[in-house]
Amino acid sequence: MHPAPNTAGTRLAVDEKTLAEAIGMSVAWLRKDRSGARIVPFYRLGSSVRYSIDRVREALDKQAEGGAR
């Protein structure tokens, strides 16, 4: 049996570069968010920062404005 490929969709947590590409934002924006508004949830593991793409999508959905409610 082979393990699942390490793609953003199958990993529990991803680094900031992978997340930035997945949500169409820059790494600089993610870093600024971590030190300010904290819209995007993250995990700090020692000096490493990781994100759950599912939790990030939920958080960003809560930020939606306009459209049908």
mmCIF file of the N, C-alpha and C atoms, coordinates in Angstrom:
data_MODEL
# 
_entry.id   MODEL 
# 
loop_
_atom_site.group_PDB 
_atom_site.id 
_atom_site.type_symbol 
_atom_site.label_atom_id 
_atom_site.label_alt_id 
_atom_site.label_comp_id 
_atom_site.label_asym_id 
_atom_site.label_entity_id 
_atom_site.label_seq_id 
_atom_site.pdbx_PDB_ins_code 
_atom_site.Cartn_x 
_atom_site.Cartn_y 
_atom_site.Cartn_z 
_atom_site.occupancy 
_atom_site.B_iso_or_equiv 
_atom_site.pdbx_formal_charge 
_atom_site.auth_seq_id 
_atom_site.auth_comp_id 
_atom_site.auth_asym_id 
_atom_site.auth_atom_id 
_atom_site.pdbx_PDB_model_num 
ATOM 1   N N  . MET A 1 1  ? 0.846   -1.172 0.000  1.00 0.00 ? 1  MET A N  1 
ATOM 2   C CA . MET A 1 1  ? 0.000   0.000  0.000  1.00 0.00 ? 1  MET A CA 1 
ATOM 3   C C  . MET A 1 1  ? 0.895   1.239  0.000  1.00 0.00 ? 1  MET A C  1 
ATOM 4   N N  . HIS A 1 2  ? 0.588   2.205  -0.853 1.00 0.00 ? 2  HIS A N  1 
ATOM 5   C CA . HIS A 1 2  ? 1.350   3.442  -0.951 1.00 0.00 ? 2  HIS A CA 1 
ATOM 6   C C  . HIS A 1 2  ? 0.632   4.546  -0.197 1.00 0.00 ? 2  HIS A C  1 
ATOM 7   N N  . PRO A 1 3  ? 1.395   5.412  0.496  1.00 0.00 ? 3  PRO A N  1 
ATOM 8   C CA . PRO A 1 3  ? 0.751   6.522  1.199  1.00 0.00 ? 3  PRO A CA 1 
ATOM 9   C C  . PRO A 1 3  ? 0.175   7.526  0.203  1.00 0.00 ? 3  PRO A C  1 
ATOM 10  N N  . ALA A 1 4  ? -0.791  8.298  0.659  1.00 0.00 ? 4  ALA A N  1 
ATOM 11  C CA . ALA A 1 4  ? -1.387  9.337  -0.189 1.00 0.00 ? 4  ALA A CA 1 
ATOM 12  C C  . ALA A 1 4  ? -0.322  10.357 -0.563 1.00 0.00 ? 4  ALA A C  1 
ATOM 13  N N  . PRO A 1 5  ? -0.398  10.917 -1.757 1.00 0.00 ? 5  PRO A N  1 
ATOM 14  C CA . PRO A 1 5  ? 0.583   11.926 -2.164 1.00 0.00 ? 5  PRO A CA 1 
ATOM 15  C C  . PRO A 1 5  ? 0.486   13.155 -1.267 1.00 0.00 ? 5  PRO A C  1 
ATOM 16  N N  . ASN A 1 6  ? 1.603   13.819 -1.051 1.00 0.00 ? 6  ASN A N  1 
ATOM 17  C CA . ASN A 1 6  ? 1.624   15.023 -0.226 1.00 0.00 ? 6  ASN A CA 1 
ATOM 18  C C  . ASN A 1 6  ? 1.194   16.234 -1.040 1.00 0.00 ? 6  ASN A C  1 
ATOM 19  N N  . THR A 1 7  ? -0.087  16.375 -1.227 1.00 0.00 ? 7  THR A N  1 
ATOM 20  C CA . THR A 1 7  ? -0.618  17.556 -1.893 1.00 0.00 ? 7  THR A CA 1 
ATOM 21  C C  . THR A 1 7  ? -1.373  18.362 -0.874 1.00 0.00 ? 7  THR A C  1 
ATOM 22  N N  . ALA A 1 8  ? -1.613  19.633 -1.144 1.00 0.00 ? 8  ALA A N  1 
ATOM 23  C CA . ALA A 1 8  ? -2.291  20.507 -0.191 1.00 0.00 ? 8  ALA A CA 1 
ATOM 24  C C  . ALA A 1 8  ? -3.641  19.949 0.215  1.00 0.00 ? 8  ALA A C  1 
ATOM 25  N N  . GLY A 1 9  ? -4.320  19.251 -0.662 1.00 0.00 ? 9  GLY A N  1 
ATOM 26  C CA . GLY A 1 9  ? -5.639  18.728 -0.365 1.00 0.00 ? 9  GLY A CA 1 
ATOM 27  C C  . GLY A 1 9  ? -5.648  17.530 0.570  1.00 0.00 ? 9  GLY A C  1 
ATOM 28  N N  . THR A 1 10 ? -4.517  16.843 0.731  1.00 0.00 ? 10 THR A N  1 
ATOM 29  C CA . THR A 1 10 ? -4.495  15.652 1.571  1.00 0.00 ? 10 THR A CA 1 
ATOM 30  C C  . THR A 1 10 ? -3.716  15.851 2.862  1.00 0.00 ? 10 THR A C  1 
ATOM 31  N N  . ARG A 1 11 ? -3.003  16.934 3.011  1.00 0.00 ? 11 ARG A N  1 
ATOM 32  C CA . ARG A 1 11 ? -2.226  17.178 4.226  1.00 0.00 ? 11 ARG A CA 1 
ATOM 33  C C  . ARG A 1 11 ? -3.103  17.818 5.287  1.00 0.00 ? 11 ARG A C  1 
ATOM 34  N N  . LEU A 1 12 ? -2.860  17.466 6.530  1.00 0.00 ? 12 LEU A N  1 
ATOM 35  C CA . LEU A 1 12 ? -3.591  18.048 7.653  1.00 0.00 ? 12 LEU A CA 1 
ATOM 36  C C  . LEU A 1 12 ? -3.272  19.533 7.782  1.00 0.00 ? 12 LEU A C  1 
ATOM 37  N N  . ALA A 1 13 ? -2.002  19.891 7.619  1.00 0.00 ? 13 ALA A N  1 
ATOM 38  C CA . ALA A 1 13 ? -1.586  21.281 7.746  1.00 0.00 ? 13 ALA A CA 1 
ATOM 39  C C  . ALA A 1 13 ? -0.536  21.594 6.688  1.00 0.00 ? 13 ALA A C  1 
ATOM 40  N N  . VAL A 1 14 ? -0.555  22.838 6.207  1.00 0.00 ? 14 VAL A N  1 
ATOM 41  C CA . VAL A 1 14 ? 0.373   23.255 5.156  1.00 0.00 ? 14 VAL A CA 1 
ATOM 42  C C  . VAL A 1 14 ? 1.134   24.496 5.610  1.00 0.00 ? 14 VAL A C  1 
ATOM 43  N N  . ASP A 1 15 ? 2.259   24.768 4.947  1.00 0.00 ? 15 ASP A N  1 
ATOM 44  C CA . ASP A 1 15 ? 3.038   25.957 5.272  1.00 0.00 ? 15 ASP A CA 1 
ATOM 45  C C  . ASP A 1 15 ? 2.432   27.191 4.601  1.00 0.00 ? 15 ASP A C  1 
ATOM 46  N N  . GLU A 1 16 ? 2.987   28.353 4.930  1.00 0.00 ? 16 GLU A N  1 
ATOM 47  C CA . GLU A 1 16 ? 2.402   29.605 4.444  1.00 0.00 ? 16 GLU A CA 1 
ATOM 48  C C  . GLU A 1 16 ? 2.494   29.757 2.924  1.00 0.00 ? 16 GLU A C  1 
ATOM 49  N N  . LYS A 1 17 ? 3.554   29.254 2.322  1.00 0.00 ? 17 LYS A N  1 
ATOM 50  C CA . LYS A 1 17 ? 3.685   29.365 0.863  1.00 0.00 ? 17 LYS A CA 1 
ATOM 51  C C  . LYS A 1 17 ? 2.596   28.552 0.163  1.00 0.00 ? 17 LYS A C  1 
ATOM 52  N N  . THR A 1 18 ? 2.362   27.341 0.639  1.00 0.00 ? 18 THR A N  1 
ATOM 53  C CA . THR A 1 18 ? 1.337   26.479 0.047  1.00 0.00 ? 18 THR A CA 1 
ATOM 54  C C  . THR A 1 18 ? -0.046  27.091 0.241  1.00 0.00 ? 18 THR A C  1 
ATOM 55  N N  . LEU A 1 19 ? -0.312  27.606 1.444  1.00 0.00 ? 19 LEU A N  1 
ATOM 56  C CA . LEU A 1 19 ? -1.616  28.220 1.703  1.00 0.00 ? 19 LEU A CA 1 
ATOM 57  C C  . LEU A 1 19 ? -1.811  29.459 0.840  1.00 0.00 ? 19 LEU A C  1 
ATOM 58  N N  . ALA A 1 20 ? -0.796  30.291 0.750  1.00 0.00 ? 20 ALA A N  1 
ATOM 59  C CA . ALA A 1 20 ? -0.900  31.514 -0.050 1.00 0.00 ? 20 ALA A CA 1 
ATOM 60  C C  . ALA A 1 20 ? -1.292  31.178 -1.491 1.00 0.00 ? 20 ALA A C  1 
ATOM 61  N N  . GLU A 1 21 ? -0.676  30.167 -2.062 1.00 0.00 ? 21 GLU A N  1 
ATOM 62  C CA . GLU A 1 21 ? -1.014  29.743 -3.424 1.00 0.00 ? 21 GLU A CA 1 
ATOM 63  C C  . GLU A 1 21 ? -2.446  29.202 -3.485 1.00 0.00 ? 21 GLU A C  1 
ATOM 64  N N  . ALA A 1 22 ? -2.858  28.452 -2.460 1.00 0.00 ? 22 ALA A N  1 
ATOM 65  C CA . ALA A 1 22 ? -4.187  27.824 -2.454 1.00 0.00 ? 22 ALA A CA 1 
ATOM 66  C C  . ALA A 1 22 ? -5.315  28.848 -2.362 1.00 0.00 ? 22 ALA A C  1 
ATOM 67  N N  . ILE A 1 23 ? -5.088  29.956 -1.639 1.00 0.00 ? 23 ILE A N  1 
ATOM 68  C CA . ILE A 1 23 ? -6.160  30.940 -1.464 1.00 0.00 ? 23 ILE A CA 1 
ATOM 69  C C  . ILE A 1 23 ? -5.961  32.197 -2.296 1.00 0.00 ? 23 ILE A C  1 
ATOM 70  N N  . GLY A 1 24 ? -4.888  32.252 -3.053 1.00 0.00 ? 24 GLY A N  1 
ATOM 71  C CA . GLY A 1 24 ? -4.667  33.391 -3.946 1.00 0.00 ? 24 GLY A CA 1 
ATOM 72  C C  . GLY A 1 24 ? -4.235  34.664 -3.240 1.00 0.00 ? 24 GLY A C  1 
ATOM 73  N N  . MET A 1 25 ? -3.548  34.520 -2.124 1.00 0.00 ? 25 MET A N  1 
ATOM 74  C CA . MET A 1 25 ? -3.025  35.681 -1.401 1.00 0.00 ? 25 MET A CA 1 
ATOM 75  C C  . MET A 1 25 ? -1.505  35.538 -1.324 1.00 0.00 ? 25 MET A C  1 
ATOM 76  N N  . SER A 1 26 ? -0.842  36.590 -0.880 1.00 0.00 ? 26 SER A N  1 
ATOM 77  C CA . SER A 1 26 ? 0.616   36.535 -0.787 1.00 0.00 ? 26 SER A CA 1 
ATOM 78  C C  . SER A 1 26 ? 1.059   36.051 0.594  1.00 0.00 ? 26 SER A C  1 
ATOM 79  N N  . VAL A 1 27 ? 2.292   35.565 0.655  1.00 0.00 ? 27 VAL A N  1 
ATOM 80  C CA . VAL A 1 27 ? 2.887   35.170 1.923  1.00 0.00 ? 27 VAL A CA 1 
ATOM 81  C C  . VAL A 1 27 ? 2.981   36.399 2.831  1.00 0.00 ? 27 VAL A C  1 
ATOM 82  N N  . ALA A 1 28 ? 3.301   37.543 2.268  1.00 0.00 ? 28 ALA A N  1 
ATOM 83  C CA . ALA A 1 28 ? 3.389   38.777 3.059  1.00 0.00 ? 28 ALA A CA 1 
ATOM 84  C C  . ALA A 1 28 ? 2.046   39.109 3.705  1.00 0.00 ? 28 ALA A C  1 
ATOM 85  N N  . TRP A 1 29 ? 0.954   38.900 2.979  1.00 0.00 ? 29 TRP A N  1 
ATOM 86  C CA . TRP A 1 29 ? -0.383  39.163 3.543  1.00 0.00 ? 29 TRP A CA 1 
ATOM 87  C C  . TRP A 1 29 ? -0.647  38.225 4.722  1.00 0.00 ? 29 TRP A C  1 
ATOM 88  N N  . LEU A 1 30 ? -0.295  36.940 4.588  1.00 0.00 ? 30 LEU A N  1 
ATOM 89  C CA . LEU A 1 30 ? -0.492  35.988 5.675  1.00 0.00 ? 30 LEU A CA 1 
ATOM 90  C C  . LEU A 1 30 ? 0.322   36.394 6.903  1.00 0.00 ? 30 LEU A C  1 
ATOM 91  N N  . ARG A 1 31 ? 1.554   36.821 6.698  1.00 0.00 ? 31 ARG A N  1 
ATOM 92  C CA . ARG A 1 31 ? 2.390   37.236 7.823  1.00 0.00 ? 31 ARG A CA 1 
ATOM 93  C C  . ARG A 1 31 ? 1.816   38.464 8.509  1.00 0.00 ? 31 ARG A C  1 
ATOM 94  N N  . LYS A 1 32 ? 1.326   39.403 7.712  1.00 0.00 ? 32 LYS A N  1 
ATOM 95  C CA . LYS A 1 32 ? 0.716   40.613 8.274  1.00 0.00 ? 32 LYS A CA 1 
ATOM 96  C C  . LYS A 1 32 ? -0.545  40.240 9.059  1.00 0.00 ? 32 LYS A C  1 
ATOM 97  N N  . ASP A 1 33 ? -1.335  39.309 8.534  1.00 0.00 ? 33 ASP A N  1 
ATOM 98  C CA . ASP A 1 33 ? -2.542  38.866 9.228  1.00 0.00 ? 33 ASP A CA 1 
ATOM 99  C C  . ASP A 1 33 ? -2.201  38.220 10.568 1.00 0.00 ? 33 ASP A C  1 
ATOM 100 N N  . ARG A 1 34 ? -1.145  37.410 10.605 1.00 0.00 ? 34 ARG A N  1 
ATOM 101 C CA . ARG A 1 34 ? -0.745  36.758 11.861 1.00 0.00 ? 34 ARG A CA 1 
ATOM 102 C C  . ARG A 1 34 ? -0.363  37.764 12.926 1.00 0.00 ? 34 ARG A C  1 
ATOM 103 N N  . SER A 1 35 ? 0.225   38.877 12.529 1.00 0.00 ? 35 SER A N  1 
ATOM 104 C CA . SER A 1 35 ? 0.676   39.864 13.513 1.00 0.00 ? 35 SER A CA 1 
ATOM 105 C C  . SER A 1 35 ? -0.362  40.951 13.772 1.00 0.00 ? 35 SER A C  1 
ATOM 106 N N  . GLY A 1 36 ? -1.484  40.911 13.042 1.00 0.00 ? 36 GLY A N  1 
ATOM 107 C CA . GLY A 1 36 ? -2.486  41.958 13.206 1.00 0.00 ? 36 GLY A CA 1 
ATOM 108 C C  . GLY A 1 36 ? -3.880  41.433 13.398 1.00 0.00 ? 36 GLY A C  1 
ATOM 109 N N  . ALA A 1 37 ? -4.649  41.432 12.338 1.00 0.00 ? 37 ALA A N  1 
ATOM 110 C CA . ALA A 1 37 ? -6.084  41.135 12.386 1.00 0.00 ? 37 ALA A CA 1 
ATOM 111 C C  . ALA A 1 37 ? -6.398  39.705 12.817 1.00 0.00 ? 37 ALA A C  1 
ATOM 112 N N  . ARG A 1 38 ? -5.571  38.768 12.471 1.00 0.00 ? 38 ARG A N  1 
ATOM 113 C CA . ARG A 1 38 ? -5.779  37.346 12.765 1.00 0.00 ? 38 ARG A CA 1 
ATOM 114 C C  . ARG A 1 38 ? -7.107  36.823 12.232 1.00 0.00 ? 38 ARG A C  1 
ATOM 115 N N  . ILE A 1 39 ? -7.343  37.079 10.966 1.00 0.00 ? 39 ILE A N  1 
ATOM 116 C CA . ILE A 1 39 ? -8.518  36.535 10.280 1.00 0.00 ? 39 ILE A CA 1 
ATOM 117 C C  . ILE A 1 39 ? -8.310  35.051 10.008 1.00 0.00 ? 39 ILE A C  1 
ATOM 118 N N  . VAL A 1 40 ? -7.089  34.704 9.614  1.00 0.00 ? 40 VAL A N  1 
ATOM 119 C CA . VAL A 1 40 ? -6.764  33.342 9.190  1.00 0.00 ? 40 VAL A CA 1 
ATOM 120 C C  . VAL A 1 40 ? -6.202  32.550 10.376 1.00 0.00 ? 40 VAL A C  1 
ATOM 121 N N  . PRO A 1 41 ? -6.873  31.450 10.769 1.00 0.00 ? 41 PRO A N  1 
ATOM 122 C CA . PRO A 1 41 ? -6.370  30.648 11.891 1.00 0.00 ? 41 PRO A CA 1 
ATOM 123 C C  . PRO A 1 41 ? -5.102  29.890 11.510 1.00 0.00 ? 41 PRO A C  1 
ATOM 124 N N  . PHE A 1 42 ? -4.199  29.752 12.484 1.00 0.00 ? 42 PHE A N  1 
ATOM 125 C CA . PHE A 1 42 ? -2.939  29.054 12.223 1.00 0.00 ? 42 PHE A CA 1 
ATOM 126 C C  . PHE A 1 42 ? -2.477  28.328 13.470 1.00 0.00 ? 42 PHE A C  1 
ATOM 127 N N  . TYR A 1 43 ? -1.515  27.432 13.281 1.00 0.00 ? 43 TYR A N  1 
ATOM 128 C CA . TYR A 1 43 ? -0.889  26.695 14.367 1.00 0.00 ? 43 TYR A CA 1 
ATOM 129 C C  . TYR A 1 43 ? 0.570   27.115 14.428 1.00 0.00 ? 43 TYR A C  1 
ATOM 130 N N  . ARG A 1 44 ? 1.081   27.328 15.619 1.00 0.00 ? 44 ARG A N  1 
ATOM 131 C CA . ARG A 1 44 ? 2.502   27.591 15.785 1.00 0.00 ? 44 ARG A CA 1 
ATOM 132 C C  . ARG A 1 44 ? 3.094   26.369 16.487 1.00 0.00 ? 44 ARG A C  1 
ATOM 133 N N  . LEU A 1 45 ? 4.011   25.713 15.808 1.00 0.00 ? 45 LEU A N  1 
ATOM 134 C CA . LEU A 1 45 ? 4.673   24.525 16.330 1.00 0.00 ? 45 LEU A CA 1 
ATOM 135 C C  . LEU A 1 45 ? 6.154   24.846 16.466 1.00 0.00 ? 45 LEU A C  1 
ATOM 136 N N  . GLY A 1 46 ? 6.558   25.287 17.636 1.00 0.00 ? 46 GLY A N  1 
ATOM 137 C CA . GLY A 1 46 ? 7.922   25.779 17.799 1.00 0.00 ? 46 GLY A CA 1 
ATOM 138 C C  . GLY A 1 46 ? 8.062   27.053 16.987 1.00 0.00 ? 46 GLY A C  1 
ATOM 139 N N  . SER A 1 47 ? 9.002   27.067 16.062 1.00 0.00 ? 47 SER A N  1 
ATOM 140 C CA . SER A 1 47 ? 9.168   28.241 15.201 1.00 0.00 ? 47 SER A CA 1 
ATOM 141 C C  . SER A 1 47 ? 8.438   28.093 13.874 1.00 0.00 ? 47 SER A C  1 
ATOM 142 N N  . SER A 1 48 ? 7.776   26.955 13.667 1.00 0.00 ? 48 SER A N  1 
ATOM 143 C CA . SER A 1 48 ? 7.050   26.701 12.420 1.00 0.00 ? 48 SER A CA 1 
ATOM 144 C C  . SER A 1 48 ? 5.603   27.169 12.535 1.00 0.00 ? 48 SER A C  1 
ATOM 145 N N  . VAL A 1 49 ? 5.071   27.660 11.440 1.00 0.00 ? 49 VAL A N  1 
ATOM 146 C CA . VAL A 1 49 ? 3.667   28.062 11.368 1.00 0.00 ? 49 VAL A CA 1 
ATOM 147 C C  . VAL A 1 49 ? 2.999   27.192 10.315 1.00 0.00 ? 49 VAL A C  1 
ATOM 148 N N  . ARG A 1 50 ? 1.858   26.619 10.664 1.00 0.00 ? 50 ARG A N  1 
ATOM 149 C CA . ARG A 1 50 ? 1.113   25.760 9.741  1.00 0.00 ? 50 ARG A CA 1 
ATOM 150 C C  . ARG A 1 50 ? -0.352  26.164 9.747  1.00 0.00 ? 50 ARG A C  1 
ATOM 151 N N  . TYR A 1 51 ? -1.020  25.865 8.643  1.00 0.00 ? 51 TYR A N  1 
ATOM 152 C CA . TYR A 1 51 ? -2.425  26.213 8.462  1.00 0.00 ? 51 TYR A CA 1 
ATOM 153 C C  . TYR A 1 51 ? -3.215  24.981 8.033  1.00 0.00 ? 51 TYR A C  1 
ATOM 154 N N  . SER A 1 52 ? -4.442  24.880 8.521  1.00 0.00 ? 52 SER A N  1 
ATOM 155 C CA . SER A 1 52 ? -5.392  23.886 8.041  1.00 0.00 ? 52 SER A CA 1 
ATOM 156 C C  . SER A 1 52 ? -6.205  24.564 6.940  1.00 0.00 ? 52 SER A C  1 
ATOM 157 N N  . ILE A 1 53 ? -6.112  24.071 5.722  1.00 0.00 ? 53 ILE A N  1 
ATOM 158 C CA . ILE A 1 53 ? -6.817  24.697 4.605  1.00 0.00 ? 53 ILE A CA 1 
ATOM 159 C C  . ILE A 1 53 ? -8.326  24.712 4.857  1.00 0.00 ? 53 ILE A C  1 
ATOM 160 N N  . ASP A 1 54 ? -8.865  23.639 5.439  1.00 0.00 ? 54 ASP A N  1 
ATOM 161 C CA . ASP A 1 54 ? -10.301 23.604 5.732  1.00 0.00 ? 54 ASP A CA 1 
ATOM 162 C C  . ASP A 1 54 ? -10.702 24.694 6.717  1.00 0.00 ? 54 ASP A C  1 
ATOM 163 N N  . ARG A 1 55 ? -9.939  24.866 7.794  1.00 0.00 ? 55 ARG A N  1 
ATOM 164 C CA . ARG A 1 55 ? -10.250 25.900 8.788  1.00 0.00 ? 55 ARG A CA 1 
ATOM 165 C C  . ARG A 1 55 ? -10.080 27.292 8.196  1.00 0.00 ? 55 ARG A C  1 
ATOM 166 N N  . VAL A 1 56 ? -9.094  27.466 7.330  1.00 0.00 ? 56 VAL A N  1 
ATOM 167 C CA . VAL A 1 56 ? -8.885  28.769 6.689  1.00 0.00 ? 56 VAL A CA 1 
ATOM 168 C C  . VAL A 1 56 ? -10.062 29.096 5.775  1.00 0.00 ? 56 VAL A C  1 
ATOM 169 N N  . ARG A 1 57 ? -10.520 28.122 5.002  1.00 0.00 ? 57 ARG A N  1 
ATOM 170 C CA . ARG A 1 57 ? -11.669 28.359 4.124  1.00 0.00 ? 57 ARG A CA 1 
ATOM 171 C C  . ARG A 1 57 ? -12.900 28.742 4.926  1.00 0.00 ? 57 ARG A C  1 
ATOM 172 N N  . GLU A 1 58 ? -13.133 28.065 6.057  1.00 0.00 ? 58 GLU A N  1 
ATOM 173 C CA . GLU A 1 58 ? -14.268 28.409 6.920  1.00 0.00 ? 58 GLU A CA 1 
ATOM 174 C C  . GLU A 1 58 ? -14.147 29.846 7.421  1.00 0.00 ? 58 GLU A C  1 
ATOM 175 N N  . ALA A 1 59 ? -12.952 30.232 7.867  1.00 0.00 ? 59 ALA A N  1 
ATOM 176 C CA . ALA A 1 59 ? -12.731 31.588 8.377  1.00 0.00 ? 59 ALA A CA 1 
ATOM 177 C C  . ALA A 1 59 ? -12.946 32.628 7.286  1.00 0.00 ? 59 ALA A C  1 
ATOM 178 N N  . LEU A 1 60 ? -12.465 32.347 6.081  1.00 0.00 ? 60 LEU A N  1 
ATOM 179 C CA . LEU A 1 60 ? -12.642 33.294 4.985  1.00 0.00 ? 60 LEU A CA 1 
ATOM 180 C C  . LEU A 1 60 ? -14.099 33.382 4.550  1.00 0.00 ? 60 LEU A C  1 
ATOM 181 N N  . ASP A 1 61 ? -14.831 32.272 4.606  1.00 0.00 ? 61 ASP A N  1 
ATOM 182 C CA . ASP A 1 61 ? -16.263 32.295 4.280  1.00 0.00 ? 61 ASP A CA 1 
ATOM 183 C C  . ASP A 1 61 ? -17.019 33.214 5.230  1.00 0.00 ? 61 ASP A C  1 
ATOM 184 N N  . LYS A 1 62 ? -16.610 33.270 6.482  1.00 0.00 ? 62 LYS A N  1 
ATOM 185 C CA . LYS A 1 62 ? -17.260 34.139 7.466  1.00 0.00 ? 62 LYS A CA 1 
ATOM 186 C C  . LYS A 1 62 ? -17.009 35.615 7.179  1.00 0.00 ? 62 LYS A C  1 
ATOM 187 N N  . GLN A 1 63 ? -15.969 35.899 6.392  1.00 0.00 ? 63 GLN A N  1 
ATOM 188 C CA . GLN A 1 63 ? -15.635 37.278 6.055  1.00 0.00 ? 63 GLN A CA 1 
ATOM 189 C C  . GLN A 1 63 ? -16.386 37.792 4.818  1.00 0.00 ? 63 GLN A C  1 
ATOM 190 N N  . ALA A 1 64 ? -17.148 36.906 4.166  1.00 0.00 ? 64 ALA A N  1 
ATOM 191 C CA . ALA A 1 64 ? -17.843 37.283 2.924  1.00 0.00 ? 64 ALA A CA 1 
ATOM 192 C C  . ALA A 1 64 ? -18.821 38.417 3.167  1.00 0.00 ? 64 ALA A C  1 
ATOM 193 N N  . GLU A 1 65 ? -18.874 39.331 2.208  1.00 0.00 ? 65 GLU A N  1 
ATOM 194 C CA . GLU A 1 65 ? -19.797 40.464 2.271  1.00 0.00 ? 65 GLU A CA 1 
ATOM 195 C C  . GLU A 1 65 ? -20.589 40.509 0.984  1.00 0.00 ? 65 GLU A C  1 
ATOM 196 N N  . GLY A 1 66 ? -21.809 41.017 1.078  1.00 0.00 ? 66 GLY A N  1 
ATOM 197 C CA . GLY A 1 66 ? -22.662 41.164 -0.110 1.00 0.00 ? 66 GLY A CA 1 
ATOM 198 C C  . GLY A 1 66 ? -23.241 39.853 -0.555 1.00 0.00 ? 66 GLY A C  1 
ATOM 199 N N  . GLY A 1 67 ? -23.970 39.889 -1.639 1.00 0.00 ? 67 GLY A N  1 
ATOM 200 C CA . GLY A 1 67 ? -24.585 38.681 -2.196 1.00 0.00 ? 67 GLY A CA 1 
ATOM 201 C C  . GLY A 1 67 ? -25.785 38.239 -1.376 1.00 0.00 ? 67 GLY A C  1 
ATOM 202 N N  . ALA A 1 68 ? -26.369 37.135 -1.756 1.00 0.00 ? 68 ALA A N  1 
ATOM 203 C CA . ALA A 1 68 ? -27.540 36.596 -1.064 1.00 0.00 ? 68 ALA A CA 1 
ATOM 204 C C  . ALA A 1 68 ? -27.125 36.061 0.300  1.00 0.00 ? 68 ALA A C  1 
ATOM 205 N N  . ARG A 1 69 ? -27.986 36.233 1.274  1.00 0.00 ? 69 ARG A N  1 
ATOM 206 C CA . ARG A 1 69 ? -27.711 35.732 2.626  1.00 0.00 ? 69 ARG A CA 1 
ATOM 207 C C  . ARG A 1 69 ? -28.726 34.727 3.035  1.00 0.00 ? 69 ARG A C  1 
# 
